[in-house]
Amino acid sequence: MQKSLKYIFITLMLGLIPVSVSAQKEVRKNIRKGNKEYKLQKYSEAASYYEKAVEENPTSQEANYNLGNTLYNQKEWDKAVEYYNNFNSLEQEDPMNVSSGMHNIGNALLKKKELNDAMEAYKMALRLNPQDDETRYNLAVVQKMIQDEEQQQDDGEDDQEQQQEEQQDQQQQQSPQNQQDQEKRAEQPEAPEQMSRDNARALLQAIEQDERETQEKVNQIRAQEREEQSENNRRHNKNW
């Protein structure tokens, strides 16, 4: 992702506060020393020189802007934004310079994860300099980040709703009525086991034995009936 700072060259201006010639020289001297340390990436030393220049001349655009860049490289995002805003309020002539200040403000806000504010800063920079492709790229990147973040929030809400539905289902399954239904189902007798071949044979033999005994009883009854009939016949014959 391109998040490089914008660098501009500004002629030292005294601004609204009268500054003596000796003070002007001291401001210029501190800015030059700060620039030297900055190029060596000695940001702490550079910041001390720029701060002296701002103290001597608060309206120095160059000192405010360069101090903002130095603080940015020290990851002091809030202070960097403060000095960029100071610069933008002092710059009254060149909108391109203000665009650079807004670009750097967007970078600092992006570092702070303040995506919506960063997006607005990049938009302002593009209004002032519509030809700035670097700012346009950064704007597209932060807009994509906002879109992804919103999508993640939507997905998280969907997941939360699904979890709530699952919890409700589990609670319903664990309700007293469902527990009673489960107990009733548990009390139902299990299906009879398949009868073994030996048991079937024994049962068949028992049935056959019952049939034989029954048949014997029937035969005995019939024999008795025949005997009684014969006796009756004999009696009738005698009477004849």
trRosetta pair geometry for C-beta under 8 A, 3 or more apart (Angstrom, degrees):
i j d omega theta_ij theta_ji phi_ij phi_ji
1 138 7.5 86 178 -114 95 72
1 141 5.4 110 -136 -154 110 159
2 134 5.7 -114 133 -154 143 88
2 137 5.6 44 42 101 127 132
2 138 6.1 -101 83 -67 88 89
2 141 7.9 177 41 -19 72 149
3 107 4.8 127 -171 -136 89 105
3 110 6.5 -136 -123 83 125 139
3 111 7.6 118 179 -59 148 92
3 138 6.7 109 -97 -114 61 120
4 107 7.9 -109 70 -105 16 150
4 134 7.2 -61 53 -168 101 140
5 69 5.2 106 172 -129 159 100
5 72 6.2 130 -85 90 131 153
5 73 7.9 -65 -25 -54 144 93
5 104 5.2 39 -140 -110 82 109
5 107 6.6 -124 -89 51 64 165
6 99 7.9 -158 -149 109 175 72
6 100 3.4 -148 122 -155 146 96
6 101 7.5 -98 68 -47 128 29
6 103 5.0 79 -21 74 130 132
6 104 5.6 -114 28 -46 91 100
7 69 7.2 49 -96 -102 79 157
7 100 7.8 -113 27 -170 11 139
8 65 6.7 -55 53 161 104 158
8 97 5.3 110 -167 -124 169 88
8 100 5.3 144 -40 71 123 167
10 13 7.4 -72 160 -3 105 99
10 61 5.0 -113 163 99 159 114
10 62 4.4 -161 71 -74 115 91
10 65 6.8 111 -2 28 142 145
10 97 7.2 78 -86 -131 110 143
12 24 7.5 122 134 -163 136 92
12 27 7.0 138 -157 112 134 116
12 28 5.9 -56 -65 -92 169 93
12 31 7.2 -179 -91 30 119 163
12 60 6.6 -21 -147 -139 83 98
12 62 5.9 -63 -94 13 68 137
13 59 7.3 -82 105 131 88 99
13 60 7.3 157 63 -126 63 50
13 61 6.0 32 40 7 110 110
14 17 7.2 -128 161 71 84 61
14 18 7.4 21 159 -131 131 29
14 19 5.0 -149 -145 26 109 114
14 24 6.9 -47 -92 -100 107 109
14 57 6.8 -97 -143 -149 57 133
14 59 6.8 45 150 85 37 121
15 57 7.0 144 26 177 120 99
15 58 7.7 -97 74 85 161 63
15 59 2.4 -89 38 135 174 145
15 60 7.0 -105 -17 -56 124 37
15 61 7.7 150 -67 -32 109 81
15 90 6.5 -51 -108 -148 121 114
16 59 5.8 168 26 -86 72 159
17 57 6.8 -177 73 -142 119 70
17 58 6.9 67 7 45 148 90
17 59 5.6 166 18 -1 99 126
19 23 4.6 -124 -176 93 91 124
19 24 5.4 118 120 -63 116 80
19 27 7.1 -6 179 -13 152 141
19 56 7.5 76 -137 151 124 86
19 57 5.4 -6 -88 -98 149 112
20 23 4.5 94 55 7 80 103
20 24 6.9 -136 97 -8 42 85
21 24 5.5 -48 -149 30 33 115
21 25 6.6 33 152 -18 63 102
22 25 5.7 -51 -153 34 34 112
22 26 6.5 34 149 -20 64 104
23 26 5.5 -53 -149 36 36 112
23 27 6.4 39 152 -21 67 102
23 56 5.7 -177 -170 -180 96 110
23 57 7.0 131 148 -56 109 102
24 27 5.8 -53 -149 34 31 110
24 28 6.3 29 154 -16 65 108
24 57 7.8 59 -103 -59 54 145
25 28 5.7 -56 -147 39 31 112
25 29 6.1 36 153 -25 65 107
26 29 5.5 -51 -145 34 31 115
26 30 6.5 29 156 -17 64 104
26 56 5.8 -141 101 -146 112 165
27 30 6.0 -58 -151 37 29 107
27 31 6.4 27 153 -18 65 107
27 53 4.8 94 -152 -145 72 84
27 56 4.9 -153 -79 96 91 128
27 57 4.8 7 -104 8 148 127
27 60 6.0 -168 -175 -79 132 148
27 63 6.9 -80 -169 -53 99 139
28 31 5.8 -57 -149 36 31 110
28 32 6.4 31 154 -19 66 105
29 32 5.9 -56 -151 35 29 110
29 33 6.5 26 153 -15 64 107
30 33 5.7 -54 -146 39 33 110
30 34 6.1 37 153 -22 65 107
30 49 4.6 179 -173 -175 79 82
30 50 7.1 160 143 -81 102 24
30 52 4.6 -136 -138 87 152 111
30 53 4.1 -169 93 -61 124 93
30 56 7.2 139 18 18 147 137
30 63 7.6 32 100 -112 109 119
31 34 5.5 -54 -147 37 31 114
31 35 6.3 35 154 -22 65 103
31 49 7.1 164 -82 142 20 106
31 50 6.9 65 -109 -105 62 66
31 53 5.0 79 -58 -101 81 159
31 60 7.4 -139 -70 169 131 143
31 62 5.8 42 -144 116 145 121
31 63 5.6 -99 -91 -82 107 84
31 66 6.9 114 -147 41 90 155
32 35 5.7 -52 -148 33 31 112
32 36 6.6 34 152 -22 63 104
33 36 5.6 -52 -152 32 33 114
33 37 6.5 27 154 -12 66 106
33 49 4.5 -151 92 -130 102 151
34 37 5.9 -59 -148 40 32 106
34 38 6.0 36 153 -25 67 109
34 46 4.6 89 -162 -160 71 70
34 47 7.6 109 -138 -52 109 13
34 48 7.9 -167 -99 68 94 53
34 49 3.5 -160 -66 90 88 119
34 50 4.4 104 -135 -51 158 79
34 53 6.9 -81 -12 -8 142 132
34 63 7.8 95 39 -127 161 74
34 66 6.2 107 124 130 130 136
34 67 7.8 -42 -171 -75 152 72
34 70 7.4 -76 -176 -60 110 148
35 38 5.5 -53 -144 34 30 116
35 39 6.5 32 157 -21 64 102
35 46 7.5 101 -58 -137 14 109
35 66 6.9 -64 -80 -147 78 151
36 39 6.1 -55 -155 31 28 109
36 40 6.8 16 150 -7 61 109
36 46 8.0 -172 67 -99 51 92
37 40 5.7 -64 -153 44 36 107
37 42 4.3 -83 -172 75 89 107
37 43 7.6 155 135 -85 100 18
37 45 4.2 -131 -155 98 150 107
37 46 3.9 -165 93 -67 108 78
37 49 6.6 142 22 9 133 134
38 41 7.4 33 180 -81 36 27
38 42 7.4 -94 -71 57 22 64
38 43 6.8 56 -117 -103 65 60
38 46 4.0 96 -63 -124 76 154
38 66 6.9 -94 -60 -173 162 108
38 69 7.4 52 -150 103 137 116
38 70 6.1 -95 -106 -90 110 101
41 73 7.6 -133 -145 168 76 146
42 45 4.4 -1 137 34 113 116
42 46 6.0 134 92 -24 71 92
43 46 5.4 -54 -140 40 35 114
43 47 6.0 41 159 -26 68 103
43 70 5.1 159 -157 -163 89 83
43 73 4.9 -151 -103 97 148 117
43 74 5.1 -172 129 -61 138 95
44 47 5.9 -51 -149 30 27 112
44 48 6.9 28 152 -21 60 102
44 74 7.1 107 -73 -100 66 129
45 48 5.9 -52 -155 29 34 112
45 49 6.9 29 152 -14 65 104
46 49 6.0 -61 -157 37 35 108
46 50 6.3 28 152 -15 70 109
46 66 7.7 -110 165 154 111 106
46 70 4.9 -154 105 -119 114 135
47 50 5.7 -58 -145 41 33 109
47 51 6.0 36 156 -24 68 107
47 67 6.4 89 -136 -141 68 78
47 70 4.6 179 -78 133 81 136
47 71 6.5 98 -114 -67 123 71
47 74 6.8 -6 -52 -26 145 147
48 51 5.8 -52 -146 34 28 113
48 52 6.7 32 153 -20 61 103
49 52 5.8 -52 -153 32 33 112
49 53 6.6 33 150 -19 64 104
50 53 5.5 -53 -151 35 36 113
50 54 6.4 35 151 -19 68 103
50 63 5.3 157 -160 -162 77 76
50 66 5.3 -149 -112 99 133 100
50 67 3.8 175 138 -79 135 90
50 70 6.0 172 16 15 151 148
51 54 5.7 -52 -147 36 34 110
51 55 6.3 37 152 -21 65 104
51 67 6.4 114 -65 -123 60 132
52 55 5.6 -52 -147 35 32 113
52 56 6.4 26 155 -14 65 108
53 56 5.9 -60 -149 40 30 107
53 57 6.5 -37 170 44 66 92
53 60 5.7 -80 149 70 102 162
53 62 8.0 -60 143 93 146 89
53 63 3.8 -150 111 -117 120 136
53 67 7.9 -160 61 -51 106 118
54 57 7.1 -88 -137 72 24 54
54 58 5.8 49 -180 -110 72 52
54 60 6.3 -128 -99 50 54 111
54 63 4.8 -175 -64 133 73 125
54 64 6.1 102 -106 -75 114 68
54 67 6.1 -20 -39 -27 134 158
54 83 7.8 -78 -98 -126 152 115
55 58 7.5 22 -117 -66 16 77
56 60 8.0 32 79 -19 82 135
57 60 4.3 81 103 -36 109 106
57 63 6.8 124 77 17 94 148
58 64 7.9 58 -175 -67 52 113
58 86 7.8 -101 177 -167 83 132
59 90 5.8 154 -159 -128 70 128
60 63 3.8 45 103 18 125 114
60 64 6.3 158 90 -14 68 84
61 64 6.0 -62 -149 40 29 108
61 65 6.0 22 160 -15 67 112
61 87 5.6 89 -154 -141 73 81
61 90 4.9 -162 -88 107 89 131
61 91 6.0 95 -131 -70 133 82
61 97 7.9 18 174 161 136 145
62 65 6.0 -58 -141 40 26 107
62 66 6.0 17 164 -11 65 113
63 66 6.2 -59 -138 43 24 104
63 67 6.0 26 160 -21 62 112
64 67 5.9 -58 -145 37 24 111
64 68 6.5 31 153 -23 61 104
64 83 4.9 -170 -172 -172 73 89
64 84 7.8 158 147 -81 94 20
64 86 4.4 -125 -157 100 139 116
64 87 4.4 179 107 -67 116 83
64 90 6.7 124 36 14 153 143
65 68 5.6 -53 -156 30 31 115
65 69 6.8 29 150 -16 64 102
65 83 7.2 179 -85 142 19 100
65 84 7.1 65 -122 -110 61 58
65 87 4.3 86 -71 -107 82 150
65 101 6.8 -94 -117 -93 100 100
66 69 5.6 -49 -150 35 38 112
66 70 6.3 39 151 -21 67 104
67 70 5.5 -52 -146 36 34 113
67 71 6.3 33 155 -17 66 106
67 83 4.8 -121 92 -160 101 163
68 71 6.0 -57 -146 39 28 107
68 72 6.3 35 152 -25 63 105
68 80 4.8 93 -164 -161 69 67
68 81 7.6 107 -143 -58 109 12
68 82 7.7 -164 -104 69 94 56
68 83 3.7 -157 -69 90 88 108
68 84 4.3 116 -148 -55 155 74
68 86 7.9 -171 -57 44 118 99
68 87 6.5 -81 -10 -11 142 130
68 101 7.7 43 89 -136 167 85
68 104 6.5 93 134 126 123 143
69 72 5.5 -51 -150 30 32 117
69 73 6.7 27 154 -14 64 104
69 80 7.5 95 -69 -142 14 108
69 104 7.0 -72 -87 -145 75 149
70 73 5.9 -57 -154 37 32 107
70 74 6.6 23 149 -11 64 109
71 74 5.4 -60 -147 44 37 109
71 76 4.3 -74 -174 71 91 110
71 77 8.0 168 136 -77 96 14
71 79 4.6 -116 -171 99 150 106
71 80 4.1 -167 95 -73 106 79
71 83 6.6 124 20 20 138 132
72 75 7.7 37 176 -75 33 25
72 76 7.5 -91 -72 58 22 65
72 77 7.0 56 -120 -107 63 54
72 80 4.1 96 -65 -128 74 153
72 104 6.6 -89 -71 -175 158 107
72 107 7.0 42 -154 103 136 118
72 108 5.8 -101 -115 -85 101 103
75 111 7.3 -148 -138 166 74 143
76 79 4.4 -8 140 38 114 117
76 80 5.9 137 93 -28 73 90
77 80 5.6 -58 -148 35 30 115
77 81 6.5 30 157 -19 66 103
77 108 4.3 150 -155 -172 87 94
77 109 7.4 141 177 -71 124 31
77 111 5.2 -163 -94 84 134 120
77 112 5.0 -178 118 -54 161 106
78 81 5.9 -54 -152 33 31 110
78 82 6.6 36 149 -24 63 104
78 108 8.0 165 -58 163 23 125
78 112 7.8 85 -58 -84 74 142
79 82 5.4 -49 -152 29 37 118
79 83 6.7 25 156 -11 68 102
80 83 6.3 -63 -153 39 31 100
80 84 6.3 31 151 -18 67 108
80 104 7.4 -114 158 150 112 107
80 108 4.9 -168 90 -105 124 145
81 84 5.6 -55 -145 38 33 113
81 85 6.3 35 156 -20 66 105
81 105 5.4 82 -127 -132 84 85
81 108 5.1 -160 -60 99 91 149
81 109 7.0 77 -89 -56 133 83
82 85 5.9 -59 -155 36 27 110
82 86 6.6 31 147 -22 62 103
83 86 5.1 -41 -147 31 41 118
83 87 6.5 46 152 -21 65 99
84 87 5.6 -51 -153 34 34 113
84 88 6.4 33 151 -19 67 104
84 101 4.7 153 -171 -166 92 90
84 102 7.9 149 160 -71 123 28
84 104 5.4 -161 -110 89 141 112
84 105 4.9 -170 109 -67 150 91
84 108 7.4 -168 1 4 146 143
85 88 5.6 -51 -144 36 35 111
85 89 6.3 33 157 -18 66 105
85 101 7.7 143 -75 165 28 124
85 105 7.2 81 -58 -96 77 132
86 89 6.0 -60 -151 37 28 108
86 90 6.5 21 153 -15 64 111
87 90 5.8 -66 -151 39 31 108
87 91 6.1 26 157 -21 70 109
87 97 7.9 -116 155 151 109 104
87 101 5.1 -165 92 -108 117 137
88 91 5.9 -53 -139 34 31 108
88 98 5.0 85 -136 -136 87 87
88 101 4.5 -170 -67 108 96 153
88 102 6.9 80 -98 -54 139 78
91 94 6.3 -68 -176 54 113 76
91 97 5.0 -146 -149 98 151 122
91 98 5.2 -168 91 -65 134 87
91 101 7.2 -178 15 -13 144 143
94 97 4.3 70 94 2 110 108
94 98 7.2 170 100 -7 62 82
95 98 5.3 -52 -150 40 46 113
95 99 6.2 56 148 -28 71 99
95 128 4.4 -151 166 -161 103 101
95 129 7.1 174 124 -54 93 80
96 99 5.4 -47 -151 30 34 117
96 100 6.8 37 149 -20 62 99
96 128 7.0 174 -88 145 30 103
96 129 5.5 82 -121 -83 68 122
97 100 5.6 -48 -155 30 37 112
97 101 6.7 38 147 -17 64 101
98 101 5.4 -50 -152 36 38 114
98 102 6.4 37 150 -18 68 103
98 128 5.6 -125 88 -150 99 163
99 102 5.7 -54 -147 38 32 109
99 103 6.3 40 150 -25 64 103
99 124 7.9 -165 -119 125 62 70
99 125 4.6 100 -162 -156 73 71
99 126 7.7 113 -145 -54 112 18
99 128 3.8 -159 -74 94 99 120
99 129 3.8 75 -161 -4 171 116
99 132 6.4 -177 157 -35 132 150
99 135 7.3 -86 172 -44 101 162
100 103 5.5 -48 -148 31 33 117
100 104 6.6 28 155 -14 64 104
100 125 7.6 105 -61 -140 15 112
101 104 6.0 -58 -152 38 32 107
101 105 6.4 36 150 -21 65 105
102 105 5.3 -48 -146 34 36 116
102 106 6.5 43 152 -22 64 100
102 121 5.2 -173 -178 -175 81 79
102 122 7.5 160 140 -89 97 22
102 124 4.7 -123 -160 96 151 106
102 125 3.8 -169 95 -70 112 86
102 128 6.8 126 24 21 141 136
103 106 5.7 -54 -157 32 31 114
103 107 6.7 33 147 -20 63 102
103 121 7.5 154 -94 143 17 99
103 122 6.9 60 -117 -112 58 65
103 125 4.4 104 -61 -131 73 158
103 132 7.1 -116 -81 163 134 154
103 134 7.4 47 -152 102 139 106
103 135 5.0 -96 -109 -93 109 111
103 138 7.4 111 -153 44 86 153
104 107 5.3 -45 -150 31 40 116
104 108 6.5 39 152 -18 67 101
105 108 5.8 -54 -150 36 33 109
105 109 6.3 30 154 -15 66 108
105 121 4.6 -140 99 -150 101 141
106 109 5.8 -58 -145 40 30 108
106 110 6.2 34 155 -23 65 107
106 118 4.8 93 -159 -162 70 72
106 119 7.7 107 -138 -56 108 12
106 121 3.6 -171 -73 97 81 117
106 122 4.3 91 -124 -55 157 78
106 125 6.5 -80 -14 -9 134 135
106 135 7.4 97 46 -141 156 91
106 138 6.3 107 125 130 133 137
106 139 7.9 -45 -167 -77 154 71
106 142 7.5 -113 -178 -28 107 157
107 110 5.6 -56 -149 34 29 113
107 111 6.6 33 151 -22 63 102
107 118 7.7 110 -53 -141 12 110
107 138 7.3 -62 -79 -150 76 152
108 111 5.6 -50 -154 31 34 114
108 112 6.7 26 149 -12 64 106
109 112 5.5 -57 -151 41 37 109
109 114 4.5 -77 -173 71 89 107
109 115 7.9 160 137 -83 97 16
109 117 4.7 -124 -165 101 145 103
109 118 3.9 -172 98 -74 109 81
109 121 5.9 142 22 2 140 144
110 113 7.5 41 -178 -77 35 25
110 114 7.5 -96 -73 57 24 64
110 115 7.0 57 -118 -106 65 56
110 118 4.2 98 -62 -130 75 156
110 138 7.4 -102 -49 -174 158 110
110 142 6.0 -104 -106 -93 114 120
114 117 4.3 -9 140 39 114 117
114 118 5.9 135 92 -26 73 91
115 118 5.6 -57 -145 37 30 113
115 119 6.3 35 155 -24 65 104
115 142 5.5 172 -157 -170 84 97
115 145 5.6 -142 -128 102 135 115
115 146 5.0 168 140 -76 136 91
115 149 7.0 172 20 5 164 153
116 119 5.6 -49 -150 30 32 115
116 120 6.7 30 152 -17 63 102
116 146 6.8 95 -74 -108 69 132
117 120 5.7 -52 -150 35 35 110
117 121 6.5 38 151 -21 65 104
118 121 5.6 -54 -151 34 34 113
118 122 6.5 31 153 -16 66 104
118 142 5.1 -143 106 -135 116 155
119 122 5.9 -57 -151 37 31 109
119 123 6.4 33 151 -22 65 106
119 139 6.5 90 -142 -144 67 75
119 142 4.9 -161 -77 115 81 127
119 143 6.2 99 -120 -72 122 72
119 146 6.7 -10 -52 -33 143 143
120 123 5.5 -51 -147 34 34 115
120 124 6.5 36 154 -19 65 103
121 124 5.8 -53 -152 35 32 111
121 125 6.5 33 150 -20 64 104
122 125 5.5 -51 -148 35 35 114
122 126 6.4 33 154 -18 66 105
122 135 5.4 169 -154 -176 85 90
122 138 5.4 -153 -115 99 137 103
122 139 4.0 180 134 -82 138 90
122 142 6.6 159 4 31 148 138
123 126 5.8 -57 -150 37 31 109
123 127 6.6 36 151 -24 65 101
123 139 6.5 110 -64 -125 61 130
124 127 5.6 -48 -149 29 35 113
124 128 6.7 26 155 -11 64 105
125 128 6.0 -64 -156 41 32 106
125 129 6.4 -32 165 40 69 99
125 132 6.5 -69 142 66 101 155
125 135 4.7 -134 109 -147 127 151
126 129 6.7 -82 -131 71 29 61
126 130 5.9 59 176 -108 74 49
126 132 6.3 -131 -105 54 64 106
126 135 5.4 -169 -67 116 83 125
126 136 6.2 95 -105 -78 126 75
126 139 6.5 -17 -34 -40 138 153
127 130 7.2 17 -128 -67 19 81
129 132 4.3 61 113 -27 112 115
129 135 7.1 101 80 24 106 147
132 135 4.1 33 117 21 121 113
132 136 6.4 157 97 -18 66 86
133 136 5.3 -55 -146 38 36 116
133 137 6.3 41 155 -23 68 101
134 137 5.8 -51 -152 32 30 112
134 138 6.6 28 151 -15 63 105
135 138 5.6 -53 -147 38 36 111
135 139 6.3 41 152 -24 66 104
136 139 5.6 -51 -149 33 31 115
136 140 6.6 32 152 -19 63 103
137 140 5.8 -55 -153 34 33 110
137 141 6.5 33 150 -21 65 105
138 141 5.5 -52 -149 34 35 114
138 142 6.4 26 158 -14 68 105
139 142 6.2 -58 -146 39 29 103
139 143 6.3 30 155 -19 64 109
140 143 5.8 -56 -147 37 30 112
140 144 6.4 31 154 -20 64 106
141 144 5.8 -58 -153 35 30 110
141 145 6.5 30 150 -20 65 106
142 145 5.3 -48 -147 34 38 116
142 146 6.5 42 152 -21 66 100
143 146 5.7 -50 -150 34 33 112
143 147 6.4 35 151 -19 64 105
144 147 5.6 -53 -148 37 33 114
144 148 6.3 34 153 -19 66 105
145 148 5.8 -52 -146 37 31 110
145 149 6.3 33 153 -21 63 107
146 149 5.7 -55 -148 35 30 113
146 150 6.4 30 154 -18 65 105
147 150 5.9 -56 -150 36 30 109
147 151 6.4 31 152 -20 64 107
148 151 5.6 -55 -148 36 32 113
148 152 6.4 35 153 -21 65 104
149 152 5.7 -52 -150 34 31 112
149 153 6.6 33 151 -19 63 103
150 153 5.6 -52 -151 34 34 113
150 154 6.5 35 150 -19 66 103
151 154 5.6 -52 -149 35 34 111
151 155 6.3 33 152 -18 66 105
152 155 5.6 -52 -145 38 32 111
152 156 6.2 36 153 -22 64 106
153 156 5.6 -53 -147 35 30 114
153 157 6.5 32 153 -20 64 102
154 157 5.8 -53 -151 34 32 110
154 158 6.5 33 151 -19 65 104
155 158 5.6 -52 -149 36 34 113
155 159 6.3 35 152 -19 66 104
156 159 5.6 -52 -146 36 32 111
156 160 6.3 35 153 -22 64 105
157 160 5.6 -53 -148 35 33 113
157 161 6.4 34 153 -19 65 103
158 161 5.8 -53 -150 35 32 110
158 162 6.4 32 152 -19 65 105
159 162 5.6 -54 -149 37 32 112
159 163 6.3 34 152 -20 66 105
160 163 5.7 -52 -148 35 32 112
160 164 6.4 34 152 -20 64 104
161 164 5.6 -53 -150 35 33 112
161 165 6.4 34 152 -19 65 104
162 165 5.7 -53 -150 35 33 112
162 166 6.4 33 152 -18 65 105
163 166 5.6 -53 -147 37 33 111
163 167 6.3 34 153 -20 65 105
164 167 5.6 -53 -148 36 32 112
164 168 6.4 34 152 -20 64 104
165 168 5.6 -53 -149 35 32 112
165 169 6.4 35 151 -20 64 103
166 169 5.6 -51 -150 34 33 113
166 170 6.4 33 152 -18 65 104
167 170 5.6 -53 -149 36 33 111
167 171 6.3 34 152 -20 66 105
168 171 5.6 -53 -147 36 32 112
168 172 6.4 33 153 -19 65 104
169 172 5.7 -55 -150 36 31 111
169 173 6.4 31 152 -19 64 106
170 173 5.6 -54 -149 36 33 112
170 174 6.3 17 156 -7 65 112
171 174 5.9 -67 -146 47 30 102
171 175 6.8 58 148 -56 63 85
172 175 5.5 -22 -155 -16 38 118
172 178 6.7 102 150 -33 59 145
173 178 5.5 -149 -162 144 34 164
174 178 6.7 -19 -23 72 4 128
174 179 7.0 30 -167 -56 44 102
175 178 4.8 88 58 11 81 103
175 179 7.0 -145 95 -8 40 88
176 179 5.5 -57 -147 37 33 113
176 180 6.3 35 154 -22 67 102
177 180 5.7 -52 -151 33 32 111
177 181 6.5 34 150 -19 64 103
178 181 5.5 -49 -149 35 36 114
178 182 6.3 37 151 -20 66 103
179 182 5.6 -53 -149 36 33 111
179 183 6.4 34 150 -20 65 103
180 183 5.5 -53 -148 36 34 111
180 184 6.3 36 152 -21 66 102
181 184 5.7 -51 -149 34 32 112
181 185 6.4 31 153 -17 64 104
182 185 5.7 -53 -150 37 33 111
182 186 6.3 35 149 -23 65 106
183 186 5.4 -54 -148 35 34 113
183 187 6.4 33 153 -22 66 104
184 187 5.7 -55 -149 32 32 109
184 188 7.1 47 151 -36 62 93
185 188 5.9 -38 -160 7 37 116
192 195 7.9 9 140 -51 117 78
195 199 5.0 -123 -171 86 90 123
195 200 5.3 105 131 -61 121 92
195 203 7.9 -33 -170 1 143 143
196 199 4.7 94 57 8 83 103
196 200 7.0 -147 94 -7 43 87
197 200 5.7 -54 -149 35 31 112
197 201 6.5 32 153 -21 64 105
198 201 5.7 -54 -149 34 31 111
198 202 6.4 29 154 -17 65 106
199 202 5.8 -55 -147 37 32 110
199 203 6.3 32 155 -19 65 107
200 203 5.8 -55 -148 37 30 111
200 204 6.3 32 154 -20 65 107
201 204 5.7 -55 -149 36 30 112
201 205 6.4 31 153 -18 64 105
202 205 5.8 -53 -149 36 32 111
202 206 6.4 34 153 -21 64 105
203 206 5.7 -54 -151 34 33 113
203 207 6.5 33 152 -19 65 104
204 207 5.7 -53 -150 34 33 111
204 208 6.3 32 152 -18 66 105
205 208 5.6 -54 -146 38 33 111
205 209 6.2 36 153 -23 66 104
206 209 5.6 -51 -147 33 31 113
206 210 6.5 34 152 -19 63 103
207 210 5.7 -53 -153 34 32 112
207 211 6.5 33 149 -20 65 104
208 211 5.5 -53 -150 35 34 113
208 212 6.4 36 152 -21 66 102
209 212 5.7 -52 -149 34 33 111
209 213 6.4 30 154 -16 65 106
210 213 5.8 -56 -148 39 31 109
210 214 6.2 31 154 -20 65 108
211 214 5.6 -56 -147 38 30 112
211 215 6.1 31 154 -21 66 106
212 215 5.6 -55 -146 36 30 110
212 216 6.3 32 153 -21 64 104
213 216 5.7 -51 -149 33 32 113
213 217 6.5 32 153 -18 63 104
214 217 5.7 -56 -154 36 33 111
214 218 6.4 33 150 -19 66 104
215 218 5.5 -52 -149 36 34 113
215 219 6.3 36 152 -20 66 104
216 219 5.6 -53 -147 36 31 112
216 220 6.3 33 153 -20 64 104
217 220 5.6 -52 -148 35 32 112
217 221 6.4 32 154 -19 64 104
218 221 5.7 -55 -151 36 31 111
218 222 6.3 29 153 -17 66 107
219 222 5.7 -56 -146 39 31 110
219 223 6.2 33 154 -21 66 105
220 223 5.7 -52 -145 35 31 111
220 224 6.3 31 155 -18 63 106
221 224 5.8 -56 -151 36 30 112
221 225 6.4 32 151 -21 64 105
222 225 5.5 -52 -148 35 33 113
222 226 6.4 34 153 -20 66 102
223 226 5.7 -53 -150 34 32 110
223 227 6.4 32 152 -19 65 105
224 227 5.6 -53 -149 35 32 112
224 228 6.3 31 153 -17 65 106
225 228 5.8 -56 -149 38 31 111
225 229 6.3 34 152 -22 65 106
226 229 5.5 -53 -148 35 32 113
226 230 6.4 35 153 -21 65 104
227 230 5.7 -52 -150 33 32 112
227 231 6.4 35 151 -20 64 104
228 231 5.5 -51 -149 34 34 114
228 232 6.5 36 152 -21 64 103
229 232 5.7 -53 -152 34 33 113
229 233 6.5 35 150 -21 65 104
230 233 5.6 -53 -151 33 34 113
230 234 6.5 35 151 -20 65 102
231 234 5.7 -52 -151 33 32 111
231 235 6.5 34 151 -20 63 105
232 235 5.6 -55 -154 34 33 114
232 236 6.5 33 150 -18 66 102
233 236 5.7 -53 -151 35 35 110
233 237 6.4 37 151 -22 66 104
234 237 5.6 -52 -150 32 34 114
234 238 6.6 37 153 -21 65 103
235 238 5.8 -53 -154 31 32 113
235 239 6.7 31 151 -18 63 105
236 239 5.7 -58 -154 35 34 112
236 240 6.6 33 151 -20 66 102
237 240 5.7 -56 -154 33 34 109
